[in-house]
Every structure is written in C-alpha cells, then in structure tokens.
Amino acid sequence: MEKRIGVVGIIVENRNSVSKINAILSEHADMILGRMGVPYKDKNFSVISIIIEGTTDEVGALTGKLGNVEGVIVKTALSNKTV
C-alpha cells in the first residue's frame, strides 16, 4: 500500500486517559512526524495534533485504538496524493 501524509486531531476530555493515549502513540511512533499538545486546564481537557505518514491501514489501526479510549475524540484528514 502507498503511504499518505495526514493529520490526526485528538480531543482528550478525560485526563485519566492520557497514559493510555501516550502508550498508543508510542506504539505507532514510526509513523509520527510531529506532535503538538495544548492543555486547556480551565476547561479540563486537552487537544493533541499529530502529523503522520502511513498507509490507510496503519492510520486506521492508530485511530481505531485511540477512538476506543474513554473520553477521547479522534478525527483524521489524509492527503489525496501518495508519498
């Protein structure tokens, strides 16, 4: 399969899930090109954006695991062009 560049947006509504999220991201570190996390402490949630390069199957595996974590919302956008 061909790889694509994309972005994964993660909203963390349950701060107790952060360790699970970090473990999943570490499992898929080979496809992560960059990461930015922004805590919104006043509202008790965080936003994480990840730049990725991977096949649609690899991206699906990552986002599927993240989406199964309690209090986590995940959205993905992939480029139409392959790299």
Summary of the structure (lengths in Angstrom):
residues: 83
radius of gyration: 12.6
end to end distance: 10.8
largest distance: 42.8
contacts: 222
relative contact order: 0.37
helix: 34%
strand: 47%
